[in-house]
Amino acid sequence: MPQRGVTEYYQRLLALAFAVKEVNENPKILPNISLGFNIYDNTLLARWTTPAAMQFISPKDRLLPNFLCGVHENLLTITADVTNSYFPIPQIFAIYKIPQLIYDSASIILENTELPSFYKMVPKRLDQFRGILKLLDHFQWRWIGLFATDGVTLQWFIQKMVPEFSNHSICFAFLDSFASFEYDVEKGNFDRSAMYLSDKIINSEANILVFHGEATNMIFLTYFLSKGIKPQIQNPKGKVFILTIGMELKTYLWNYDYDIRDFSGALSFALQSNELQGFQHFIQNRNPSNAEGDTFIKDFWTDQFHCISQDIVLDRFVLGNYSGRAYSSPCTGEEKLESLPEHVFPKSVTGHSYSFYNSVYIVAHALHAMIASRSRSKAGMKRERRSLHNHQPWQLYRFLKAVSFNNSVEEKISFDQNGELIQKYDIINLVTYPNQSFKRVKVGRMDPRAPPGELLSINEDVIVWNSWFNQTQPVALCNPKCPTGYRKKRKEGESFCCYDCIVCPKGWISDHEDMPVCSKCPDDQYANKGQNACIPKTITFLSYEEPLGISLTISTVSFSIITVLMLRIFLKHHDTPLVKANNRDLTYTLLISLLLCFLSALLFIGRPDKVTCFLRQTAFGLVFTMAVSSVLAKTITVVLVFMATQPGSRMKKWVGKNLASSIVLSCSILQGVICLVWLSTSPPFPDSDAQSMTEEIVLQCNESSPIMFYCVLSYMGLLAMASFTVAFFARNLPDSFNEAKFITFSMLVFCSVWLSFVPTYLSTKGKYVVAVEIFSILASSAGLLTCIFFPKCYIILLRPELNKREQLIRRGKNSRTM
């Protein structure tokens, strides 16, 4: 039951007639049997379908269903597009067990019906929507709008397909049905409906709009888009329409004015098609004079060639007016169908025409199989053909379901276990022209039963997009993609496709657009400035080659040389009063300790290894403890010497080398015990620090036990504070042989350095931690060397006259007098 209002449907009728002609001329399929067909045109009006359907099961020229007397035609199958029928025609025919080849392209009512009489010639909605999903995925379109044919289909889509679309990160600007504005059409409120639809589509934020419906919905869509608010909008935004099977753009016999530019660049799903050998020759010479039995060609010819056919009955004209148009020139019979524009009469075989062609062969092969199964002999086959009118339609069921053959283009035709034709479908690109014509360009193919990777094949190079997009692939996003270095943050109260872009946290990256989360760089890498790539960190340590290492090395060597020179000076002048006055052995011990302190700084420079890490902190702690304990011994010796000079003092027995040696030895041994415990329990080891510095991996010595490290420092600081305290209280003693003032200043420098060391050490990162410790070692050692020994060297070298016993005694008396 075709629909005459659509001009391309005439090609479907010709494809049907062509197939019947081929079958009847092929003695191998149905020898001595001729197929026939009746066609009914409902002109897109559902209410006209009902009486025609009843006529199929009634006597000729009488509408009496169930009364089959006088019925001479042997009805085998019905081929029908039922999307425009609101009366349950398929269910009625199912009662009579008549096989039906159904072209149901929009309604979901029949999709859930499992009746043996239904054989579906159009892919089911689930396959179509999954094909659309694959298409959206291919072009990375994520923000779309959708119109469904009716509310039932819309609810089915929301329940069944929306979760599947969401799993592919696709969401909807709107979900609506044609029924929401067709209701106003029923009341005659065309303007309101046109405004509603036009505003919904044109002002939508989505560039991609999916339309699922049938021919009637397409008429409403084209009409209301033309009559809506678009003419009031300057440079309206372009859209990409995705049309399902049944919503293809068509030309109608009644040519109302509408603008097809909205459909420029649309992608339409269509039944697959192939060119049929001999079909073009079949239609080339067709005209009203040689098309016997074709009751549609005269109306089609008259309207499309704008001429009057001589065979048209005069009473159908009123003052020369036919179908709203006045034609005065007669049809010559020289008009050719191939001369009509592509959008009026397609030159190539459309998907529906190809499917109608296959439906005839499906019935023919099923009928052949049924006859062959009943009789294997030639005589038996002849009897079966003669008694064919006694067969019941339901007897064809199992043969239809089992039909499998290769058609004239060597394509396999068969049904699956659900009575659905196994077929692919084409993807058509609609190209429009200023003269309101258009053509269909096949740009791809979809195979619902192919493996996931082969489901879609599409040639993007031949697609012509809407001119608004300047021939670039449209983008369908709720908002622009988040660039690399940013991540998506969902907007509260909006669809998950709508989001803000926020920069990745420091040290994290996003190396692709539209990343939902940022990823952290590995420990041995860091994020670049744009935070879209990880860069390998450089390995670093305080080396001898870099400026800081060179300067610290030079300082260490310089102070070591100065210390050695001072030791040589004191050794050379060891018999002078100034050297002898304050315990020469302690002086030598202190100078040697300071020399070792300076040299210990070299253990902190260079690439850390097991040996340097093992010795670094313990050697530093031991030599500094020896130096500080020597200063402490000197201070105590000075105090005891002056106390021993007092009349009746008992301190004389404590004055001597043994006391000083005991102090240095005992203090050093205790520090050695602490270091030994440290090394035996958790010794330092080489390690790398990838966290402290952003762009560097610092090679360092891990102290392993920070507690033991701070125990070493604390003990050394305790000795220094003790030396400072004793020296401070002894600073006013006579200075002839008194070093208390110099020791006080040296300990003040020493304590200041190491008190500032702790917070600086804890706040510094990378290789500069080592530099801070080296600086503290050099500064504190230099403080001791400078404050204690420089004044003595000054006297020994530059004021030798003061390095005499008489001068020292005189200065001591003057100090006591004061």
C-alpha positions in Angstrom: 0.0 0.0 0.0 2.1 2.9 -1.2 1.6 6.6 -0.7 1.0 8.5 -3.8 1.8 11.9 -2.3 5.5 11.2 -2.4 6.9 11.3 -5.9 9.8 8.8 -5.3 7.2 6.2 -4.4 6.4 5.8 -8.0 9.9 4.2 -8.4 8.9 1.7 -5.8 5.9 0.7 -7.8 8.0 0.3 -10.9 10.6 -1.8 -8.9 7.7 -4.0 -7.7 6.3 -4.4 -11.3 9.8 -5.0 -12.6 10.4 -7.8 -10.1 7.1 -9.5 -10.9 7.9 -9.3 -14.6 11.3 -11.0 -14.1 9.8 -13.7 -11.9 7.0 -14.5 -14.4 9.6 -14.6 -17.3 11.9 -16.9 -15.3 10.9 -20.6 -15.9 13.2 -21.8 -13.1 11.3 -20.1 -10.3 7.6 -20.5 -10.9 7.1 -22.3 -14.2 3.5 -22.1 -15.4 2.5 -19.9 -12.5 2.1 -16.1 -12.8 2.3 -13.7 -10.0 0.0 -10.7 -9.8 -0.4 -7.8 -7.4 -2.9 -5.1 -6.4 -1.7 -1.7 -5.2 -3.6 0.7 -3.0 -2.6 4.3 -2.5 -3.7 6.0 0.8 -2.3 9.4 -0.2 -0.7 9.7 3.3 -4.1 9.5 5.0 -4.5 6.6 7.5 -8.3 6.6 7.4 -8.2 5.5 3.8 -6.2 2.5 4.7 -8.9 0.7 6.6 -11.5 0.2 3.8 -8.7 -0.9 1.5 -7.5 -3.5 4.0 -11.0 -4.8 4.5 -11.4 -5.1 0.7 -8.5 -7.7 0.6 -10.6 -10.1 2.7 -14.0 -9.3 1.1 -15.7 -10.3 -2.2 -14.8 -8.2 -5.2 -16.6 -4.8 -5.2 -18.3 -5.5 -1.9 -17.0 -4.6 1.6 -18.0 -7.8 3.4 -15.1 -9.1 5.6 -15.2 -12.9 6.3 -17.6 -13.4 3.3 -15.2 -15.0 0.8 -17.8 -16.2 -1.8 -16.8 -14.8 -5.1 -13.2 -14.1 -4.2 -11.2 -15.2 -7.2 -7.8 -13.8 -6.3 -5.5 -16.1 -4.3 -4.0 -13.7 -1.7 -0.6 -15.1 -0.7 1.1 -12.1 1.1 0.6 -8.4 1.8 3.4 -5.9 1.5 2.6 -2.8 3.4 4.1 0.3 5.1 2.0 0.5 8.3 3.6 3.5 9.9 0.7 5.8 8.8 -2.0 3.4 9.9 -3.6 4.0 13.3 -6.1 1.2 12.7 -4.6 -2.3 13.7 -4.3 -3.5 10.1 -1.4 -5.9 10.7 -3.2 -7.5 13.7 -6.3 -8.0 11.6 -4.4 -9.7 8.8 -2.7 -11.8 11.4 -6.1 -13.2 12.5 -6.5 -14.4 8.9 -2.9 -15.8 9.1 -1.9 -13.9 6.0 1.9 -13.4 5.7 2.8 -9.8 5.8 6.0 -8.2 4.6 6.0 -5.1 6.9 7.8 -1.8 6.2 7.4 -0.4 9.7 9.9 2.3 10.0 8.7 4.3 13.0 6.2 2.6 15.3 7.4 0.3 18.1 4.1 -1.5 18.4 5.0 -4.2 16.0 8.5 -4.5 17.2 7.4 -6.3 20.4 5.0 -8.5 18.5 6.1 -12.1 17.9 3.5 -13.3 15.3 4.5 -15.8 12.7 2.8 -13.8 10.0 5.1 -10.8 10.4 8.2 -10.5 8.3 10.0 -7.2 8.9 11.6 -5.6 5.9 13.1 -2.6 7.8 15.8 -2.9 10.5 14.3 -2.6 13.9 14.6 0.6 15.9 17.2 -0.8 18.2 19.6 -1.4 15.3 18.9 2.0 13.8 19.6 3.8 17.1 22.7 1.8 17.7 23.7 2.8 14.2 23.1 6.4 15.0 25.1 5.9 18.2 28.0 4.5 16.2 27.7 7.5 13.8 27.8 10.0 16.7 30.8 8.2 18.1 32.6 8.3 14.8 32.3 12.1 14.5 32.7 12.5 18.3 29.4 14.3 18.6 28.4 14.4 22.3 25.6 17.0 22.6 22.4 16.3 20.5 18.7 16.9 20.4 16.1 14.2 19.5 12.6 14.1 18.1 10.7 10.8 18.2 7.6 10.0 16.2 5.3 9.8 19.2 5.3 9.7 23.0 5.4 5.9 23.2 8.5 5.7 21.1 10.0 8.6 23.1 9.4 6.7 26.4 10.9 3.6 24.9 14.0 5.5 23.8 14.4 7.1 27.3 14.2 3.8 29.0 16.1 1.6 26.5 18.6 3.9 24.7 19.4 6.9 26.8 21.5 4.7 29.2 23.4 3.3 26.3 24.0 6.7 24.8 25.2 7.9 28.2 27.7 5.1 28.4 29.2 6.6 25.3 29.3 10.1 26.9 26.4 11.4 24.7 23.7 13.5 26.3 20.7 15.5 25.1 19.9 19.1 24.9 16.3 18.0 24.6 14.1 14.9 24.1 10.7 15.5 22.4 8.2 13.9 20.1 6.3 15.1 17.1 3.1 14.5 19.0 3.9 17.5 21.2 3.1 19.9 18.4 0.9 17.7 16.2 -1.8 18.0 18.9 -2.1 21.7 18.0 -2.4 20.8 14.3 -5.4 18.7 15.1 -7.0 21.9 16.5 -5.9 23.9 13.4 -3.4 26.0 15.2 -0.7 25.8 12.6 1.0 29.0 13.5 1.5 28.0 17.1 2.9 24.5 16.1 5.2 26.1 13.5 6.6 28.5 16.0 7.0 25.8 18.6 8.9 23.4 16.3 11.0 26.1 14.6 12.0 27.7 17.9 12.8 24.3 19.4 15.1 23.3 16.5 16.7 26.6 15.4 17.3 28.0 18.9 18.6 24.7 20.3 22.1 24.8 21.6 22.8 21.5 20.0 24.2 21.4 16.4 23.2 17.8 15.9 19.5 16.9 15.8 18.2 13.3 15.4 14.7 12.8 13.9 13.0 9.4 14.2 9.6 9.1 12.4 7.8 8.4 9.2 6.7 10.2 6.0 3.9 12.2 7.8 6.4 13.5 10.4 8.7 14.6 7.6 5.9 16.6 6.0 5.2 18.3 9.3 8.9 19.0 9.8 9.6 20.6 6.4 6.3 22.6 6.5 6.7 24.0 10.0 10.4 24.8 9.5 9.4 26.9 6.5 6.5 28.6 8.4 8.2 29.1 11.7 10.3 31.9 13.1 13.4 31.4 10.9 12.7 34.2 8.5 12.9 36.6 11.5 16.4 35.4 12.4 19.5 36.9 10.7 22.0 34.2 9.6 20.4 31.3 11.5 22.8 28.8 13.0 23.3 25.6 10.9 22.3 22.2 12.1 23.1 18.7 11.1 19.9 16.6 10.8 20.2 12.8 11.3 17.2 11.2 9.8 16.1 7.6 10.4 14.6 5.3 7.8 11.2 6.7 6.9 12.3 10.3 7.5 14.1 10.7 4.2 13.7 14.0 2.4 11.2 13.6 -0.4 9.4 15.5 -3.1 5.6 15.6 -3.0 3.0 15.8 -5.7 1.4 18.8 -4.0 4.2 21.4 -4.3 3.7 23.7 -1.4 6.4 26.2 -0.8 9.1 25.1 1.6 12.8 25.7 2.0 15.0 22.6 1.9 18.2 24.5 2.8 17.7 23.4 6.4 18.4 19.9 5.4 21.6 20.7 3.6 24.3 18.3 4.9 21.8 16.1 6.6 22.7 12.4 7.1 19.9 10.0 6.4 19.7 6.3 7.1 18.1 4.4 4.3 17.6 0.8 3.4 20.5 -0.6 1.5 20.3 -0.4 -2.3 22.0 -1.8 -5.3 21.5 -1.1 -9.0 19.3 -3.7 -10.7 20.3 -5.0 -14.0 17.8 -4.1 -16.7 15.8 -1.8 -14.4 16.8 1.4 -16.2 15.9 -0.1 -19.5 12.6 -1.1 -18.1 11.7 2.5 -17.2 13.3 4.3 -20.1 10.5 4.0 -22.6 7.7 4.0 -20.1 4.9 6.5 -20.7 1.1 6.6 -20.2 0.4 5.1 -23.5 2.4 1.8 -23.0 1.9 1.3 -19.3 -1.0 -1.0 -19.2 -2.5 -1.6 -15.8 -0.5 1.4 -14.3 -3.2 3.6 -12.8 -0.7 5.9 -11.2 1.4 6.9 -14.2 -1.2 9.4 -15.6 -1.4 11.5 -12.4 2.3 11.4 -12.0 2.9 12.3 -15.6 0.5 15.1 -15.6 1.9 16.7 -12.5 5.6 16.3 -13.2 5.6 17.1 -17.0 2.9 19.8 -16.7 0.8 18.4 -19.5 -2.6 17.0 -20.0 -3.0 13.3 -20.8 -5.5 12.5 -23.5 -6.8 9.6 -21.5 -7.8 11.6 -18.4 -11.5 11.7 -17.9 -12.9 15.2 -18.7 -15.1 15.3 -15.6 -12.0 15.3 -13.4 -11.3 18.8 -14.6 -13.0 22.0 -13.6 -12.4 24.8 -16.1 -9.0 23.3 -17.0 -7.8 23.1 -13.4 -6.3 19.9 -12.2 -4.9 19.3 -8.7 -4.6 23.0 -8.2 -2.6 23.6 -11.4 -3.7 24.6 -14.9 -2.1 22.7 -17.8 -3.0 23.5 -21.4 -0.4 21.6 -23.4 -1.2 17.9 -24.2 1.3 15.2 -23.3 3.2 14.1 -26.4 4.4 10.7 -25.1 8.0 11.8 -25.8 8.5 12.7 -22.2 11.1 10.6 -20.4 11.3 9.7 -16.8 15.1 10.0 -16.8 14.7 13.7 -17.8 13.1 14.5 -14.4 15.3 16.0 -11.7 17.0 13.6 -9.3 14.9 14.7 -6.3 11.6 14.1 -8.2 12.4 10.7 -9.8 15.7 9.2 -8.5 18.0 8.0 -11.3 19.5 5.3 -9.0 17.5 2.6 -7.2 16.4 3.8 -3.8 16.6 1.6 -0.7 12.8 1.0 -0.5 12.6 0.3 -4.2 15.4 -2.3 -3.8 13.6 -3.8 -0.8 10.3 -4.0 -2.8 12.1 -5.8 -5.5 13.5 -8.3 -3.0 10.1 -8.8 -1.4 8.7 -10.1 -4.7 11.5 -12.6 -5.0 11.1 -13.6 -1.3 7.5 -14.6 -2.0 8.4 -16.3 -5.3 11.2 -18.4 -3.7 9.0 -19.3 -0.7 6.2 -20.3 -3.0 8.6 -22.4 -5.1 9.9 -24.1 -2.0 6.3 -24.9 -0.8 5.4 -26.4 -4.1 8.6 -28.4 -4.3 8.2 -29.8 -0.8 4.7 -31.2 -1.6 5.7 -33.1 -4.7 9.1 -34.3 -5.9 7.9 -35.5 -9.3 7.2 -33.3 -12.3 3.6 -34.6 -12.5 3.1 -33.9 -8.8 4.5 -30.4 -9.3 2.0 -29.8 -12.1 -0.9 -30.9 -9.8 0.3 -28.6 -7.0 0.4 -25.7 -9.4 -3.2 -26.5 -10.6 -4.4 -26.7 -7.0 -2.5 -23.6 -5.8 -5.7 -21.7 -5.2 -6.6 -24.2 -2.5 -3.5 -23.4 -0.4 -4.0 -21.4 2.7 -1.7 -18.4 3.3 -0.4 -19.7 6.6 1.1 -22.7 4.8 3.7 -20.3 3.4 5.0 -19.3 6.9 7.8 -21.7 7.3 8.9 -21.4 3.8 9.1 -17.6 4.1 11.1 -17.9 7.3 13.5 -20.4 5.7 13.9 -18.5 2.4 17.5 -17.9 1.4 18.8 -17.0 -2.0 21.1 -14.7 -4.0 19.3 -12.1 -5.9 20.2 -10.7 -9.3 23.1 -8.7 -7.9 24.4 -11.7 -6.0 23.4 -10.5 -2.6 22.1 -13.0 -0.1 18.6 -12.5 1.0 17.2 -14.3 4.1 15.3 -13.7 7.4 16.7 -14.3 10.9 14.9 -16.4 13.6 12.8 -13.3 14.5 11.4 -12.9 11.1 13.6 -9.8 10.3 15.3 -9.4 7.0 19.1 -9.6 7.4 20.3 -6.5 5.6 22.6 -3.5 5.9 21.5 0.0 5.4 23.1 3.0 3.7 24.1 6.4 5.0 22.9 9.1 2.7 24.2 12.7 2.6 21.6 15.2 1.4 23.1 17.9 -0.9 20.7 20.8 -1.6 20.8 23.5 -4.3 19.4 27.0 -4.5 16.6 26.0 -6.9 15.1 23.8 -4.1 16.3 20.6 -5.7 18.5 18.1 -3.9 20.4 14.8 -4.5 21.2 11.9 -2.3 24.9 10.9 -2.1 25.7 7.5 -0.6 28.6 8.2 1.9 28.6 5.0 4.0 27.0 1.8 5.0 26.0 0.3 8.4 25.9 -3.5 9.1 24.1 -4.1 12.4 25.3 -7.7 12.5 29.0 -7.0 11.8 31.7 -7.2 14.4 32.0 -3.9 16.5 35.0 -2.7 14.5 33.3 -3.2 11.2 29.9 -1.9 12.1 30.3 1.4 10.3 32.1 2.3 7.1 31.9 5.9 6.0 33.8 8.2 3.6 34.1 11.6 5.2 35.8 13.1 2.2 32.6 13.1 0.1 30.3 14.5 2.7 29.0 18.0 2.0 28.1 19.8 5.3 25.7 22.7 5.7 27.3 25.9 4.4 27.1 27.4 7.8 30.0 25.1 8.9 32.3 26.3 6.0 32.8 22.7 4.9 34.4 21.7 8.2 33.2 18.9 10.3 30.6 20.2 12.8 31.3 20.1 16.5 28.6 18.9 18.9 29.6 19.7 22.4 27.7 21.4 25.2 30.8 23.6 25.7 34.2 23.7 24.0 36.6 20.9 24.8 38.8 21.3 27.8 42.4 21.8 26.4 45.3 19.7 27.5 46.4 20.7 31.0 42.8 21.0 32.2 40.2 18.6 33.4 36.4 18.6 33.3 34.4 19.7 36.3 30.7 19.0 36.0 28.3 21.9 36.3 25.9 21.6 39.1 22.3 21.0 38.0 23.2 20.4 34.3 23.8 17.4 32.1 27.0 15.5 32.4 28.0 16.8 29.0 28.1 20.4 30.3 31.1 21.1 32.4 33.7 23.7 33.3 37.4 23.4 32.6 39.8 23.7 35.6 43.6 23.6 35.5 45.3 20.5 36.7 46.9 20.6 40.2 50.6 21.2 40.3 52.5 18.1 39.3 49.5 16.6 37.5 48.8 16.5 33.8 46.1 15.8 31.2 47.6 14.9 27.9 44.4 14.7 25.9 41.4 17.0 25.4 38.4 16.6 27.6 40.0 14.5 30.2 37.7 13.8 33.2 40.6 13.6 35.6 44.2 14.6 35.7 46.9 12.1 36.1 49.9 12.4 38.4 53.4 12.2 36.8 55.6 9.3 38.0 58.1 10.1 40.7 60.9 10.4 38.2 59.1 12.8 36.0 57.5 16.3 36.4 54.8 18.2 34.6 55.8 20.7 32.0 54.6 24.3 32.0 51.5 23.5 30.0 50.7 20.6 32.3 50.1 18.3 29.3 53.2 16.1 29.4 55.6 14.6 31.9 59.3 15.4 31.5 62.0 13.1 33.0 63.6 14.8 36.0 67.3 15.5 35.9 69.5 13.7 38.4 71.4 16.2 40.6 73.8 16.4 43.5 76.3 18.9 44.8 79.2 18.2 42.5 82.7 19.5 42.3 82.1 20.8 38.7 79.3 23.3 39.5 80.0 26.8 40.8 78.6 26.2 44.2 80.6 23.0 44.6 83.8 24.7 43.3 83.4 27.7 45.7 82.8 25.5 48.7 85.7 23.3 47.8 88.0 26.3 47.4 86.8 27.6 50.7 87.4 24.3 52.4 90.9 23.9 51.0 91.8 27.5 51.8 90.7 27.2 55.4 92.6 23.9 55.6 95.8 25.5 54.3 95.4 28.4 56.7 94.9 26.0 59.6 98.1 24.1 58.6 100.0 27.3 58.4 98.9 28.3 61.8 99.8 24.9 63.2 103.3 25.3 61.6 103.6 28.8 63.2 102.7 27.4 66.6 105.1 24.5 66.2 107.9 26.8 65.1 107.3 29.1 68.1 106.4 26.4 70.5 108.9 27.7 73.1 107.6 31.3 73.1 105.6 32.4 76.2 102.5 33.0 74.2 102.4 29.4 72.9 103.4 27.9 76.3 100.9 30.0 78.3 97.8 28.1 77.4 98.7 24.4 77.1 100.5 23.7 73.9 99.1 20.2 73.6 95.5 21.5 73.7 96.4 24.1 71.1 97.8 21.5 68.8 94.9 19.2 69.4 92.4 22.0 68.6 94.2 23.1 65.4 94.4 19.5 64.2 90.7 19.1 65.1 89.8 22.2 63.1 91.8 21.0 60.2 89.8 17.8 60.2 86.6 19.8 60.5 87.5 21.7 57.4 88.4 18.5 55.5 85.2 16.7 56.7 83.3 19.2 54.5 84.7 17.5 51.4 82.8 14.3 52.3 79.6 16.2 51.6 80.6 17.2 48.0 80.3 14.8 45.1 78.1 11.9 44.2 77.0 10.1 47.4 78.1 6.5 47.8 78.2 3.9 50.5 81.5 5.0 52.0 80.9 8.8 52.0 77.4 8.3 53.4 78.7 5.9 56.1 81.4 8.4 57.2 79.9 11.8 56.5 77.9 12.6 59.6 79.8 10.5 62.1 83.2 11.9 61.0 81.8 15.4 61.2 80.3 14.7 64.6 83.5 13.2 66.0 85.9 15.9 64.8 83.7 18.7 65.9 83.2 17.1 69.3 87.0 16.9 69.6 87.3 20.6 68.6 84.6 21.8 71.0 85.9 19.6 73.8 89.4 21.0 73.3 87.9 24.5 73.6 86.1 23.4 76.7 89.3 22.0 78.2 91.1 25.2 77.4 88.4 27.3 79.1 88.4 25.1 82.2 92.2 25.2 82.3 92.2 29.0 82.2 89.8 29.1 85.1 91.7 26.6 87.2 95.0 28.3 86.6 93.7 31.6 88.0 92.0 29.9 90.8 95.1 28.0 91.7 97.1 31.4 92.0 94.9 32.4 94.8 96.6 32.1 98.3 95.6 28.8 100.0 93.9 27.4 96.9 93.6 23.6 96.6 93.2 23.8 92.8 96.9 23.4 92.1 96.5 19.6 92.1 94.0 19.8 89.3 96.1 22.0 87.0 98.0 20.0 84.5 97.9 18.1 81.2 96.1 15.2 82.6 92.9 17.1 83.3 92.8 18.7 79.8 93.5 15.3 78.1 90.8 13.7 80.2 88.2 16.2 79.2 88.9 15.9 75.5 89.1 12.1 75.6 86.0 11.6 77.7 83.9 14.0 75.6 85.1 12.5 72.4 84.5 8.9 73.6 80.9 9.7 74.5 80.3 11.1 71.1 82.0 8.1 69.6 79.6 5.8 71.5 76.6 7.7 70.1 78.0 7.4 66.5 78.8 3.7 67.0 75.2 3.0 68.1 74.0 4.9 65.1 76.2 3.0 62.6 75.4 -0.4 64.1 71.6 0.1 64.3 70.6 2.1 61.2 73.6 3.5 59.3 73.1 6.2 56.7 72.9 5.0 53.1 72.8 6.5 49.5 69.3 7.5 48.5 67.4 9.6 46.0 64.8 12.3 46.7 62.3 12.7 43.9 59.7 14.6 46.0 61.4 17.7 47.3 62.3 19.3 44.0 59.9 19.7 41.1 62.3 19.1 38.2 65.1 17.2 39.9 65.9 13.9 41.5 68.4 14.7 44.3 71.0 12.1 45.1 71.6 12.3 48.8 72.6 10.4 51.9 69.7 9.2 53.9 70.5 9.6 57.6 68.2 6.6 58.2 67.7 7.6 61.8 67.0 11.4 62.2 66.9 10.9 65.9 70.5 9.7 66.1 71.5 12.6 63.8 70.0 15.1 66.1 71.5 13.4 69.1 75.0 13.9 67.6 74.1 17.6 66.9 72.6 18.1 70.4 75.6 16.6 72.2 77.9 18.8 70.2 75.7 21.8 71.0 75.7 20.9 74.7 79.5 21.0 74.8 79.5 24.3 72.9 77.0 25.8 75.3 79.1 24.6 78.3 82.3 26.1 76.8 80.5 29.4 76.1 79.1 29.6 79.6 82.4 28.9 81.3 84.2 31.3 79.0 81.6 34.0 79.5 82.0 33.9 83.3 85.8 33.9 82.9 86.0 36.8 80.5 87.0 39.3 83.2 90.0 37.4 84.4 93.4 39.0 83.9 94.3 38.6 80.2 98.0 38.0 80.4 97.5 34.4 79.9 93.7 34.5 79.5 92.0 33.2 76.4 88.5 33.4 77.9 87.4 36.5 75.9 88.5 34.9 72.6 86.8 31.6 73.5 83.7 33.5 74.4 83.5 35.2 71.0 84.4 32.0 69.2 81.7 30.0 71.0 79.2 32.8 70.4 79.9 32.5 66.7 79.8 28.7 66.9 76.5 28.5 68.7 74.9 31.2 66.4 75.9 29.2 63.3 74.5 25.9 64.6 71.4 27.4 66.1 70.5 28.9 62.7 71.5 25.7 61.0 68.6 23.7 62.3 65.7 25.8 60.8 67.6 26.4 57.7 68.4 22.7 57.3 64.8 21.8 57.7 63.5 24.4 55.2 66.0 23.9 52.5 65.4 21.4 49.7 67.5 19.5 47.2 71.3 19.7 47.0 71.2 23.0 48.9 70.6 21.0 52.1 74.1 19.7 51.8 75.4 23.2 51.0 73.8 24.5 54.2 75.6 21.9 56.3 78.9 22.5 54.6 78.5 26.3 55.1 77.7 25.7 58.8 80.8 23.5 59.1 83.1 26.0 57.5 81.6 29.0 59.3 81.7 27.5 62.8 85.2 26.1 62.2 86.4 29.5 60.8 84.9 31.2 63.8 86.9 29.1 66.2 90.1 29.5 64.1 89.7 33.3 63.7 88.6 34.2 67.2 91.1 32.0 69.1 94.2 31.9 66.9 94.4 35.0 64.7 95.2 37.3 67.7 98.0 35.0 68.8 99.4 34.8 65.3 99.3 38.6 65.1 101.4 38.9 68.2 103.8 36.1 67.1 104.4 37.4 63.6 103.8 41.1 63.8 104.4 42.0 67.5 107.1 39.7 68.7 108.1 42.3 71.3 104.9 41.4 73.1 105.7 37.7 73.1 107.9 37.9 76.1 107.4 36.8 79.7 108.0 40.3 81.1 105.4 41.9 78.8 102.9 39.2 79.6 103.4 39.6 83.4 103.3 43.4 83.2 100.0 43.2 81.3 98.6 40.7 83.8 99.4 43.1 86.7 97.9 46.0 84.9 94.8 44.0 84.4 94.6 43.1 88.1 95.1 46.7 89.1 92.4 47.9 87.0 
